[in-house]
Amino acid sequence: MSNRRDFEWRCFCISKLCHESPKGVVHLPTAVDNHHTKDVVLKATYADESLPRTLKRSLEHYDEQMERYDRGELPRVQPLRQSPRQAPAQAESPERERDDDDGFDSEEEQAVRGDKRLEEEELLRQFFGEGGTGLGLLGGVPSATARAAFETTLSSVDLDSDDDDSSSADETEAVLLPPPPPLPTNAPLNVPECLQSFVSSSDYHPGDRPSSPPPPPPHLSRAQLLSLELRRVNLDTFATVASFESNAKLHQKYHGVEVLSLYLTDKLLAELSHLEEVTIHQCPNGCLAYTGEHANKDKCDAVRTREIELEELNEKGKKKKRKETYTCNHPRYRPSLSSDPTKRKPYAVYIYYPIVPRMRALFSDPVIAARMNYFSREREAAKAAREDPRGNGEPHTYHDLPHGDHVYSLSKTHPYLFLEPRNSFFCVSTDGAMLSLKKVGDFWVFILTILNIPPEEGRYQKDYQWILAVVPTKLSPVDIESFARPIFDEFARMNVGYWMWDASKSEWFLWRGAWLALLADQMGSVKFSGLNGSRGSLPCWFCLMVAASSNAGGHGRYCPLRTEPFEVKKRNKKTNKTRLVTLNPDRPTYDPRKLPMRTQQQFYDVATRLSEAEDSPAQLKAISAETGYNRITLIHRLPCFRVGAFTPLDIAHIRDELVTPLFWDSWGKLNILSVAQRLWIGDRMDAVAPDLPSLFCDSTPRNIHLKRNTQYKMWEWLAWALWYSIPLLFEAGLPEDHLLLWAQYILIITHILDPIPMTPERLADLSNLVADMAVEYERLFVGEDMTQIHLVTLSLHDLLHLPDAFRMTGNPRHDSQLPAERKIGGVKKYVHQHKLPFINLLIQICTRERMAIVRRLWPEIDEPAKAHRSSTPGRLSAQLETKAWYRNDEFWAEEVRLVQAWAVASGYGAHM
């Protein structure tokens, strides 16, 4: 459909709501509160001659009306109360006497005018869905069926008609559209139909705006408050049930206050917090959850691969293994003698903890509610800096997610998400973990982070990092999206909106929440993004670089900038024959500064092809090899999905678990550092550990030579790289070229750790630094020996996209998995009963999440230091001020000066 026809379609749908308004004027109240409504009129981006006469007259009349509003000659349009299943009612004119004081029409008046709009309501159902909310999660992308119906209806409607008999020129009417997202009129990309059919929001409507404030928290007796406080201390200290009972007896004995039992205390927590557990069935083996397309299945049909031992022995005298595929086929329900299907019990479940009740608790705190506009404030400042034509204001910098191109693009394509400054934005982190090193059991966890909280004021503390679900899995999940389906469902409703009470302004407002990013490691991102990952021919999710692979088979895919033809003889152990091994000969050479980047429109084209080839495995395989995508996933249907930005770089794992160990291991494998040199470095680390200031690192890293293969921690790799590596490698005699290459890598790390916002000039320097490092790395570690390309991994290639990550989402440290890793480490401490660890874990998580809500509603049960938290917004900032070196930019400038001086004195200044 052309832009003209698309525009007319939207104008027609809106005009059917307000054809009785004088001169075709359309008032669209988009933010309802106790005082006023914001009036938004339909704006046209086309030439005047392309508009129907009625719409041109509407825009001219709107300009006149707005001038009168600005001069104070017209009162504000009063909001109307509207039922989700009722036609929109008309507002009272300013001259009409009101029958009450709340500014709303009476039910009788709404009923009289409701009959006049039955025809329009039925027509709107055809276009918008039942209740006017059938636009789905994308927020305003009409379906092909609705467009076809519009084409049919439009032929019988004259938009250019001058008939104004149905309206009165003396009466201005305001029509309240349903609260779901407005139609975006400036989306630059054509979203394919296959990405529009996600979770329909037609069965959800936020309802009427509440007419009265929410009831205050109930009064708690002294015994209830004491019971809750004892339970809070019991949870904070990881104490046992026996400890809670003994403390309760002591209070009863010496203070005469009877404390509730642990069962009644937890029951009281559930009643006060309003956080209900959502129980979801799953396969006991962890294959999938019975949600979405699996909801009506009675057994697991996931296909897995396993290894079977054979009787035949290999060359090493061990039994040979063969892989085979099989179907799980584990039943969903336990055997039951009852014929009632509702009484069947599942074999396994997991618990989902909703988001909205916890957001209501946040907005009930006046101090926290007043700070929830941080994201909107920073986005507006970044937008002003971007669009300042003369550069008179603050220059645009990249620091946090609101400053990136990802959010700026969303503000153009989905403006409804940013109309209300208090709308919330979230990122979801996911990862798998073990309860203990003895592999008692694995679990998969989903963690929510609130981006409306500033990073320096506790965004990554436990108060604003919420556990959404913990999934026990015996094996790796086959369909991980099925476990996350409740999260997608709730975000679909949050995209439509909830009425939220703002305690800082004492008003109701229509709140929306948006899922802005999915944070995961490389394997987790592959599971959710539908990419082939490091085993595919296009492994990178930022660019279209073709991976280098050999014709010998296997899953090795590497990412060098260049490949030279080479031949290596390789002996087949099974046939004892020798053949020549070569790389893919048609692979091009890449410029690190001009990589072929993936675009959003290219992804839409790939999604269309995947949808059309859904029933042809051969075509799907060919498309997967050509594009790197193997399927359409749920995150592709989210309104905030953008290629490369929704699944950003996991810089923490890339830096501390992949690239830094790669350097150390490569120095040893290529004998660049001898065993004696590496042993000396490890000994010196042990010797100088007592001299490392505790301000730099709480604990000292272990001997890197002796403990490298004994689960060397991420923080140990980072501490070694920052505080130990340069002097020890210099003293150990690392070759000059390799030392300079390592120094370049350290400078790249400092760009990430630097709290100073990234300016465009510094970003250009970082781009050159990363490109030069990639070229130098291949020269030193690969050179002309193409057999060493296995040292150029995908993680090393990801560093080339570090400048792109800054541009899209701000500093990558805000997209790091480290807060999630810390949260998972804290979750493991919850387990006290190792006989049934998962049951104990779920009970502990639910109790703690409920306690977090209650502590915010009743600060008196919190400890004194933390009870002051809600009234002190700059609590963390005040703590950081005590560490002047962290907040002081002069400290970092002095550090850079000292490093440069050391480089000049050492003869390396020309290289740095």
Secondary structure, 3 states (H helix, E strand, C coil): CCHHHHHHHHHHHHHCCCCCCHHHCCCEEEEECCCCEEEECCCCCCCHHHCCHHHHHHHHHHHHHHHHHHCCCCCCCCCCCCCCCCCCCECCCCCCCCCCCCCCCCHHHHHHHHHHHHHHHHHHHHHHCHHHCCCCCCCCCCCHHHHHHHHHHHCCCCCCCCCCCCCCCCCCCCECCCCCCCCCCCCCCCCCHHHCCCCCCCCCCCCCCCCCCCCCCCCCCHHHHHHHHHHHHHHHCCCCHHHHHHHHHHHHHHHCCCCCCHHHHHHHHHHHHCCCCEEEEECCCCCCECCHHHCCCCECCCEEEEEEEEEEECCCCCEEEEEEEEECCCECECCCCCCCHHHCCECEEEEECCCHHHHHHHHCCHHHHHCCCHHHHHHHHHHHHHCCCCCCCCCCCECCHHHCHHHHHHHHHCHHHHCCCCCEEEEEEEEEEECCCCCCCEEEEEEEEECCCCHHHCCCCHHHEEEEEEEEECCCCCCHHHHHHHHHHHHHHHHHCEEEEECCCCEEEEECEEEEEEECCHHHHHHHHCECHHHCCCCCCCECCCCECECCCCCCCECCCCCCCCCEEEECCCCCCEEEECECCCCCCCCCCCCCECCHHHHHHHHHHHHHCCCCHHHHHHHHHHHCECCCCHHHHCCCCCCCCCCCCCHHHHHHHHHHHHHHHHHHHCCCCCHHHHHHHHHHHHHHHHHCCCCCCCCCCCCCCCCCCCCCCHHHHHHHHHHHHHHHHHHHCCCHHHHHHHHHHHHHHHHHHCCCCECHHHHHHHHHHHHHHHHHHHHHHCCCCHHHHHHCCHHHHHHHHHHHHHHHHCCHHHHCCHHHHHHHHHHHCCCCCCCCHHHHHHHHHHHHHHHHHHHHHCHHHCCHHHHCHHHCCCHHHHHHHCCHHHHCHHHHHHHHHHHHHHHHHCCCCCCC
